[in-house]
Amino acid sequence: MLTFERAMNRLLSTVFAMGCLAVSGQSQIKDSITSLDEVILLQEFISKKAEGITESSSLGIEDLEQFSPTDFAGGLNQISGLYVLSGALNTNRITIRGVGARTPFGTDKLRMYFNGIPVTNGTGVSAIEAYDFENMGRIEVVKGPKAASLGTNLGGAIVLNTRPPEVGSTFLRNTFTLGSFNMLKNNLSFRHSEQNFNIGVSYNHLQTDGFRQNNSFKRDGVLLTSSVRLYEKGKLDFLVNHIDYFAGIPSTLNRTDFREDPRRAAANWLAARGSEDNQYTLAGISYSHQFSDKLSTTHSIFYTYLDHYEPRPFNILDEFTHGFGFRSLLEGQLFTGNFTLGAELYNDEYNWQTFFNQFRDNDGNGSLQGEQLSDNKEFRSLLNLFTAYSYPITTALQLQVGLNFNQTEYDFRDLFNTGEANTSARRDFDPILLPSLGVQYQLSGGRLYVNVSRGFSNPGLEETLTPDGVINPDIAQEKGVNYEVGGIFRMFQNRLRLSTAVYQMDITDLLVAERLDEDLFIGRNAGETRHQGIEIDLNYRGKLAQEWFFIPRLSYSYSNHQFVDFVDGDTNFSGNDLAGVPRHRINSGLTIRYSKGVTFNLNHQFVDDIPLNDANTLFSDAFNTFHAQLRYRTNLWDQFQLGLNFGVNNIFNLNYAQSVLVNAVGFGGNAPRFFYPGDGRNYFGGIQLRYAF
């Protein structure tokens, strides 16, 4: 394990090697400077979703375009404190300030919204891979449970917003990209926008063989957004997002296989041709009414459907989920302050069956469905009631209080076993109140803020069950208190922006997913963790010549996340670092832009070594990766716009772990498999055509 001094020396050496990759930024500020007027208008049009003075970070179109259109992890990792561990296009785990780092697969312990509609399922799982980032106009991230209106989950919230309408325009745009590993991606979109009506339709297709064996991915998606102004004060918004994707699963590798041949798949997953086949639909409708300049309301109803089929070496999972809910929000001015009041209800019905996988008897043809092993149904309900009020004490000092009420219920039904073997049961968690308090002080060149807030996380499905498949009545929600002090400063005529945050989050009733077998995880509450950290973001815009600009950026995350009290059987892990979290992380980049349409992006990421187990006896290797892209855009004539781009990822062809599985266990005498290899050096290039009617 690196000492702090060695880690800091490595950090400084990395920064020095980057030269002038010192600073530039997430376009989370509305006054970010760019030479593309269209981008400024689009990003400013999408309003901040976190209520009042609640601090958030965001990415705009320009930030996301710096990366390959399949590399959404690279785009999100520009935000300090947030880390996407991406094992494949369909295997992603987002952690914010260490929360969610111990989750075996997928993203949980945060809340995700898409155009204002909650898209996190009944057990708190969010699927970032369900969305094409070429359709995004702004991504907003709240770190920690500060935002009462966005769920108060311990990890925070991620708010995805599609590109807003450009009033008075009608256009057809097609973006076509080819890349290594037989990657092909196409996004075709049409948008018509008037003062009182707009409609956008996008079709996207992505296919790739992938870097590894059994790593193919194919996705087709359709996105429909529309808005109709019914009268002067009323507006209807419509949203339909449908995706259909198939993905091979290469799974993790042990250390020897990872170092010798990162392109191979895990032997058992390769033999079974493990994969997942998904169809996902989200449909929602929202009504907004502006009563006056001081009072407005928005009401949304939505429906989600997921059909998932996954052959694994240990069994075959066949599942589908119906979900529905509503979200109601009232915002306005009360006395001299501003208030938010609302409710969010989500219900889903989760049905799943497992079958014996007879791939070993299928003559090398992969998975073959055998006898049924289980048949289950679970009804899940989550209710959030929330309010927040911000009050200006003076012209410079502002106070905000918030409160969230959560009630979660699970109703599990065993449809396979009868009599005493039947494991049906209910699990109703105690109602929980989650307050927050924030103070902001406005300076001439920025602002200072302080926040104290309480958050929670629900256990996932496996965590609620005992090894016998029975609801565990003793499992409890994780709960924590977040303390945060920060500041945002602008200097040198707004050319330099510095954002800093220092936080501590104390989490009790820590949920631990214990792996008992290859396909069996159970959860238990196992003590307390303390998450301490420092986050720094620097953004600068400089001028090289009359029409040449350089825009460096730097984000740095320091994470001191430890077990305060964690005893597992006869082993005491108290004082150890939290597995799955790198101590130091840097994300930096340099953009050089010529006003005639040429843009060059160089991006870099440093990730420190990561503890792979609770005992802190095994670690991944620290790594630096570099990516570059050159883009050119021009107007061929009044109606046609042409865009070209070419890029290379992992310039130095580094073998590194882009994701890890913590506390992996070897079965049948095999070595534990911790590592998801990152892609080797790969190239991509594309063309974009836009025709304006």
ZAMARGU-4260 file (C-alpha; in steps of 0.2 Angstrom, whole numbers, plus 5000, padded with zeros to 4 digits):
<rodrens>
0) 5000/5000/5000 | 5006/5017/4996 | 5011/5029/5010 | 5003/5047/5009 | 5020/5054/5004
5) 5023/5042/4990 | 5006/5044/4984 | 5008/5063/4984 | 5024/5062/4975 | 5016/5051/4961
10) 5002/5063/4960 | 5014/5078/4958 | 5024/5068/4945 | 5009/5065/4935 | 5003/5083/4935
15) 5021/5088/4930 | 5021/5075/4916 | 5005/5083/4910 | 5013/5099/4907 | 5000/5112/4905
20) 4986/5100/4909 | 4983/5110/4924 | 4965/5115/4924 | 4948/5118/4914 | 4931/5112/4919
25) 4915/5104/4920 | 4903/5116/4912 | 4893/5116/4927 | 4894/5135/4928 | 4882/5145/4917
30) 4896/5158/4913 | 4908/5145/4906 | 4916/5152/4891 | 4916/5143/4874 | 4918/5148/4856
35) 4902/5139/4851 | 4887/5151/4855 | 4875/5136/4852 | 4882/5126/4866 | 4881/5141/4878
40) 4863/5143/4874 | 4859/5125/4876 | 4867/5123/4893 | 4860/5139/4900 | 4843/5134/4894
45) 4843/5118/4906 | 4840/5125/4923 | 4848/5118/4939 | 4838/5104/4947 | 4845/5104/4965
50) 4834/5115/4975 | 4839/5132/4981 | 4857/5134/4987 | 4861/5116/4986 | 4878/5114/4978
55) 4879/5102/4962 | 4891/5099/4948 | 4886/5097/4930 | 4893/5092/4913 | 4887/5100/4897
60) 4888/5095/4878 | 4905/5101/4876 | 4912/5091/4891 | 4904/5075/4884 | 4910/5077/4866
65) 4928/5076/4872 | 4926/5057/4873 | 4922/5043/4862 | 4903/5042/4860 | 4904/5025/4869
70) 4914/5031/4883 | 4901/5039/4895 | 4912/5033/4910 | 4926/5045/4904 | 4914/5059/4903
75) 4907/5057/4920 | 4924/5054/4928 | 4928/5073/4925 | 4917/5076/4941 | 4928/5075/4957
80) 4921/5064/4970 | 4912/5053/4957 | 4920/5037/4950 | 4913/5026/4937 | 4920/5008/4937
85) 4916/5001/4920 | 4919/4983/4917 | 4910/4983/4900 | 4897/4994/4892 | 4884/4984/4901
90) 4893/4982/4918 | 4895/4999/4927 | 4896/5004/4945 | 4895/5023/4950 | 4902/5027/4967
95) 4900/5045/4974 | 4912/5048/4989 | 4914/5030/4991 | 4896/5026/4993 | 4892/5011/4983
100) 4910/5005/4981 | 4906/4988/4989 | 4891/4984/4978 | 4896/4968/4968 | 4888/4973/4952
105) 4878/4988/4946 | 4875/5005/4953 | 4865/5008/4969 | 4864/5020/4984 | 4860/5035/4973
110) 4845/5041/4964 | 4844/5044/4946 | 4832/5055/4936 | 4829/5057/4917 | 4821/5073/4912
115) 4814/5075/4929 | 4807/5057/4930 | 4815/5045/4943 | 4822/5030/4934 | 4830/5021/4950
120) 4821/5004/4953 | 4812/4999/4969 | 4828/4992/4977 | 4839/5007/4972 | 4847/5001/4957
125) 4851/5013/4942 | 4856/5008/4925 | 4867/5022/4917 | 4869/5011/4901 | 4851/5013/4897
130) 4854/5030/4889 | 4863/5036/4874 | 4875/5051/4880 | 4874/5058/4862 | 4856/5064/4867
135) 4861/5072/4883 | 4862/5091/4885 | 4866/5092/4903 | 4871/5080/4917 | 4869/5086/4935
140) 4877/5078/4950 | 4873/5081/4968 | 4886/5073/4979 | 4879/5066/4996 | 4862/5067/5003
145) 4860/5086/5002 | 4845/5088/4990 | 4829/5084/4999 | 4819/5084/4982 | 4831/5071/4974
150) 4829/5057/4987 | 4843/5060/5000 | 4852/5044/4996 | 4869/5043/5004 | 4877/5043/4987
155) 4867/5058/4981 | 4858/5060/4964 | 4862/5060/4946 | 4850/5070/4935 | 4851/5067/4916
160) 4843/5080/4904 | 4841/5078/4885 | 4846/5092/4873 | 4833/5106/4875 | 4824/5113/4860
165) 4831/5127/4849 | 4816/5138/4847 | 4813/5142/4829 | 4823/5128/4821 | 4819/5112/4812
170) 4834/5101/4808 | 4839/5083/4804 | 4856/5077/4811 | 4866/5061/4809 | 4881/5056/4818
175) 4891/5041/4812 | 4906/5033/4821 | 4917/5019/4817 | 4930/5012/4829 | 4942/4998/4834
180) 4934/4980/4839 | 4922/4982/4824 | 4913/4996/4833 | 4899/5005/4824 | 4888/5018/4831
185) 4875/5029/4823 | 4863/5042/4830 | 4850/5049/4819 | 4839/5063/4826 | 4825/5075/4821
190) 4820/5091/4830 | 4806/5103/4826 | 4804/5118/4838 | 4791/5132/4839 | 4787/5144/4852
195) 4773/5133/4859 | 4777/5116/4852 | 4793/5105/4850 | 4796/5087/4846 | 4812/5077/4845
200) 4815/5059/4839 | 4831/5050/4840 | 4836/5033/4834 | 4853/5026/4840 | 4862/5010/4835
205) 4878/5003/4843 | 4887/4987/4840 | 4904/4981/4844 | 4914/4965/4846 | 4922/4972/4862
210) 4940/4971/4867 | 4938/4954/4876 | 4931/4937/4872 | 4913/4935/4874 | 4912/4954/4875
215) 4900/4959/4860 | 4887/4972/4863 | 4873/4977/4852 | 4860/4991/4856 | 4845/4999/4847
220) 4836/5013/4855 | 4822/5026/4851 | 4820/5042/4861 | 4805/5053/4859 | 4803/5070/4868
225) 4789/5083/4865 | 4782/5098/4873 | 4766/5107/4870 | 4760/5123/4878 | 4742/5122/4881
230) 4739/5140/4885 | 4750/5154/4892 | 4753/5146/4909 | 4751/5127/4906 | 4763/5115/4897
235) 4763/5096/4893 | 4779/5086/4891 | 4780/5069/4884 | 4795/5056/4885 | 4797/5039/4878
240) 4814/5030/4879 | 4815/5012/4873 | 4831/5002/4871 | 4834/4984/4866 | 4852/4977/4869
245) 4861/4961/4869 | 4878/4960/4878 | 4890/4946/4881 | 4898/4944/4898 | 4916/4941/4899
250) 4916/4943/4919 | 4931/4946/4929 | 4949/4939/4928 | 4961/4933/4942 | 4978/4942/4943
255) 4988/4930/4933 | 4976/4930/4918 | 4973/4949/4919 | 4992/4952/4917 | 4996/4938/4904
260) 4981/4940/4893 | 4968/4954/4897 | 4958/4950/4882 | 4952/4933/4888 | 4935/4930/4896
265) 4933/4920/4912 | 4933/4902/4907 | 4916/4897/4914 | 4907/4912/4907 | 4915/4909/4890
270) 4910/4891/4890 | 4892/4895/4895 | 4893/4910/4883 | 4886/4921/4897 | 4876/4935/4891
275) 4861/4947/4895 | 4847/4951/4884 | 4837/4967/4889 | 4822/4977/4883 | 4819/4993/4893
280) 4805/5005/4891 | 4802/5022/4900 | 4786/5032/4897 | 4781/5048/4906 | 4770/5063/4904
285) 4772/5079/4914 | 4761/5094/4916 | 4768/5111/4922 | 4758/5126/4927 | 4765/5144/4931
290) 4752/5152/4942 | 4763/5168/4943 | 4781/5173/4944 | 4781/5167/4962 | 4772/5150/4961
295) 4773/5135/4949 | 4770/5117/4949 | 4775/5101/4940 | 4766/5084/4940 | 4773/5069/4932
300) 4767/5051/4930 | 4778/5037/4922 | 4779/5019/4918 | 4794/5008/4917 | 4796/4990/4910
305) 4811/4979/4910 | 4813/4962/4902 | 4829/4953/4906 | 4836/4936/4902 | 4853/4931/4908
310) 4862/4914/4906 | 4875/4912/4919 | 4887/4898/4922 | 4878/4894/4939 | 4860/4896/4932
315) 4849/4906/4920 | 4839/4921/4926 | 4823/4926/4918 | 4815/4941/4925 | 4804/4956/4921
320) 4799/4971/4930 | 4784/4983/4929 | 4785/5000/4938 | 4775/5015/4939 | 4774/5031/4949
325) 4771/5049/4951 | 4781/5065/4956 | 4773/5081/4961 | 4783/5097/4964 | 4777/5114/4970
330) 4790/5129/4970 | 4787/5147/4974 | 4791/5162/4985 | 4785/5163/5003 | 4788/5179/5012
335) 4806/5184/5007 | 4812/5166/5004 | 4809/5152/4992 | 4801/5135/4995 | 4800/5118/4987
340) 4786/5105/4992 | 4783/5089/4984 | 4780/5070/4984 | 4787/5055/4974 | 4780/5038/4974
345) 4787/5023/4965 | 4780/5005/4965 | 4786/4991/4955 | 4782/4972/4953 | 4798/4962/4951
350) 4796/4944/4944 | 4810/4932/4942 | 4813/4914/4939 | 4829/4904/4939 | 4833/4888/4929
355) 4847/4875/4929 | 4860/4879/4915 | 4865/4863/4905 | 4879/4871/4895 | 4891/4857/4900
360) 4880/4845/4891 | 4877/4856/4876 | 4891/4850/4865 | 4900/4867/4866 | 4886/4877/4860
365) 4884/4888/4876 | 4869/4889/4888 | 4854/4878/4888 | 4839/4880/4899 | 4835/4866/4910
370) 4824/4862/4925 | 4816/4877/4935 | 4824/4881/4951 | 4814/4895/4958 | 4799/4906/4954
375) 4797/4923/4964 | 4788/4939/4964 | 4791/4955/4974 | 4781/4970/4976 | 4791/4985/4981
380) 4785/5003/4986 | 4795/5018/4990 | 4787/5035/4995 | 4797/5051/4997 | 4789/5067/5004
385) 4800/5082/5004 | 4801/5101/5007 | 4815/5114/5007 | 4815/5133/5011 | 4829/5145/5008
390) 4829/5162/5017 | 4840/5177/5014 | 4846/5183/5031 | 4856/5197/5023 | 4860/5202/5005
395) 4875/5190/5007 | 4870/5177/5019 | 4857/5164/5015 | 4850/5149/5025 | 4841/5134/5019
400) 4832/5120/5028 | 4826/5104/5020 | 4817/5088/5026 | 4814/5072/5017 | 4802/5058/5023
405) 4805/5040/5017 | 4794/5025/5018 | 4800/5009/5010 | 4790/4992/5009 | 4795/4975/5001
410) 4782/4961/4999 | 4791/4945/4994 | 4781/4930/4987 | 4789/4913/4984 | 4778/4905/4970
415) 4789/4889/4968 | 4789/4881/4986 | 4774/4876/4996 | 4770/4872/5014 | 4784/4874/5026
420) 4797/4877/5012 | 4788/4892/5006 | 4798/4908/5010 | 4785/4922/5007 | 4787/4937/5018
425) 4785/4955/5020 | 4798/4968/5025 | 4792/4985/5030 | 4806/4997/5035 | 4803/5010/5048
430) 4799/5027/5042 | 4814/5039/5042 | 4816/5058/5043 | 4830/5065/5034 | 4834/5083/5038
435) 4847/5095/5030 | 4854/5112/5034 | 4864/5123/5022 | 4871/5141/5024 | 4879/5151/5009
440) 4888/5167/5010 | 4890/5177/4994 | 4907/5185/4991 | 4912/5197/4977 | 4921/5184/4968
445) 4912/5168/4973 | 4903/5160/4988 | 4906/5149/5003 | 4894/5136/5009 | 4891/5124/5024
450) 4880/5109/5024 | 4874/5096/5036 | 4862/5083/5030 | 4856/5065/5034 | 4854/5052/5021
455) 4850/5033/5019 | 4852/5018/5008 | 4840/5004/5006 | 4846/4986/5005 | 4846/4977/4988
460) 4836/4962/4984 | 4850/4949/4989 | 4854/4959/5005 | 4836/4957/5011 | 4837/4938/5010
465) 4845/4925/5021 | 4855/4910/5013 | 4839/4900/5013 | 4830/4913/5003 | 4820/4920/5018
470) 4817/4938/5021 | 4829/4944/5034 | 4819/4953/5047 | 4835/4960/5055 | 4842/4969/5040
475) 4841/4988/5042 | 4844/5003/5030 | 4861/5011/5030 | 4860/5029/5038 | 4873/5042/5038
480) 4876/5061/5042 | 4886/5071/5029 | 4896/5087/5034 | 4902/5098/5021 | 4911/5114/5019
485) 4916/5122/5002 | 4918/5137/4991 | 4917/5142/4973 | 4929/5157/4968 | 4931/5166/4951
490) 4947/5176/4948 | 4956/5184/4934 | 4941/5192/4926 | 4932/5175/4927 | 4945/5166/4917
495) 4949/5155/4932 | 4937/5146/4942 | 4941/5136/4958 | 4929/5124/4967 | 4934/5116/4983
500) 4925/5105/4996 | 4929/5096/5012 | 4917/5083/5018 | 4915/5069/5031 | 4901/5057/5030
505) 4898/5045/5045 | 4888/5029/5040 | 4880/5017/5052 | 4872/5000/5049 | 4884/4998/5035
510) 4876/4985/5022 | 4889/4972/5018 | 4886/4960/5004 | 4894/4943/5009 | 4897/4930/4995
515) 4893/4913/5001 | 4894/4904/4984 | 4897/4909/4966 | 4878/4914/4964 | 4874/4918/4982
520) 4876/4935/4991 | 4868/4939/5007 | 4868/4956/5016 | 4870/4961/5034 | 4873/4977/5044
525) 4891/4976/5049 | 4896/4992/5058 | 4901/5009/5054 | 4912/5019/5041 | 4919/5036/5040
530) 4921/5044/5023 | 4932/5059/5023 | 4938/5068/5008 | 4944/5084/4999 | 4938/5088/4981
535) 4946/5102/4970 | 4941/5108/4953 | 4951/5120/4943 | 4945/5128/4927 | 4954/5141/4916
540) 4952/5149/4899 | 4967/5157/4891 | 4971/5165/4874 | 4986/5159/4864 | 4983/5170/4849
545) 4969/5181/4841 | 4959/5166/4837 | 4967/5152/4847 | 4961/5147/4864 | 4968/5135/4877
550) 4956/5128/4891 | 4965/5117/4904 | 4956/5108/4918 | 4960/5098/4933 | 4949/5089/4946
555) 4957/5080/4961 | 4949/5069/4973 | 4956/5063/4990 | 4947/5049/4998 | 4951/5044/5016
560) 4937/5031/5019 | 4939/5019/5033 | 4930/5006/5044 | 4927/5013/5061 | 4919/4998/5068
565) 4918/4982/5058 | 4920/4965/5065 | 4917/4950/5054 | 4917/4934/5065 | 4933/4933/5073
570) 4941/4946/5062 | 4942/4964/5066 | 4943/4976/5051 | 4941/4992/5061 | 4953/5005/5055
575) 4955/4997/5038 | 4952/5007/5022 | 4936/5004/5013 | 4938/4992/4999 | 4934/4998/4981
580) 4940/5016/4984 | 4956/5024/4977 | 4964/5036/4989 | 4969/5048/4976 | 4962/5052/4959
585) 4965/5065/4946 | 4956/5069/4930 | 4964/5082/4919 | 4962/5089/4902 | 4968/5102/4889
590) 4957/5109/4875 | 4965/5119/4861 | 4952/5128/4850 | 4953/5138/4834 | 4938/5149/4831
595) 4937/5142/4813 | 4930/5126/4820 | 4945/5116/4825 | 4946/5108/4843 | 4959/5097/4850
600) 4956/5088/4867 | 4969/5078/4877 | 4962/5070/4893 | 4971/5061/4907 | 4966/5050/4922
605) 4976/5045/4936 | 4968/5032/4948 | 4978/5026/4964 | 4979/5008/4969 | 4962/5001/4976
610) 4960/4990/4991 | 4952/4974/4985 | 4947/4966/5001 | 4942/4972/5018 | 4958/4965/5026
615) 4968/4977/5014 | 4980/4963/5010 | 4977/4964/4991 | 4977/4980/4980 | 4975/4984/4961
620) 4989/4994/4953 | 4988/5012/4951 | 4987/5018/4933 | 4988/5034/4921 | 4978/5033/4905
625) 4978/5046/4891 | 4965/5049/4877 | 4965/5062/4863 | 4953/5068/4850 | 4953/5081/4835
630) 4937/5088/4829 | 4932/5100/4815 | 4916/5108/4811 | 4911/5120/4797 | 4895/5126/4788
635) 4896/5120/4770 | 4882/5132/4766 | 4867/5140/4775 | 4858/5124/4778 | 4872/5111/4779
640) 4884/5109/4794 | 4898/5096/4793 | 4908/5089/4808 | 4923/5077/4808 | 4932/5069/4822
645) 4946/5056/4825 | 4952/5050/4842 | 4962/5037/4851 | 4959/5030/4868 | 4973/5023/4880
650) 4986/5031/4869 | 5001/5021/4878 | 4991/5004/4877 | 4992/5002/4896 | 4985/4986/4904
655) 4975/4992/4918 | 4959/4987/4928 | 4945/4999/4923 | 4934/4990/4937 | 4937/4978/4951
660) 4926/4966/4961 | 4929/4968/4980 | 4931/4953/4991 | 4931/4941/4977 | 4932/4923/4982
665) 4939/4908/4973 | 4928/4893/4971 | 4933/4875/4967 | 4952/4878/4970 | 4952/4893/4958
670) 4960/4909/4961 | 4949/4924/4966 | 4944/4935/4951 | 4945/4953/4955 | 4949/4962/4939
675) 4939/4969/4924 | 4952/4974/4911 | 4951/4991/4902 | 4951/4992/4883 | 4968/4992/4875
680) 4973/5006/4863 | 4959/5009/4851 | 4953/5021/4838 | 4937/5030/4833 | 4932/5042/4820
685) 4916/5049/4814 | 4906/5061/4803 | 4891/5072/4808 | 4879/5080/4795 | 4866/5092/4800
690) 4853/5099/4788 | 4842/5114/4794 | 4825/5115/4785
</rodrens>
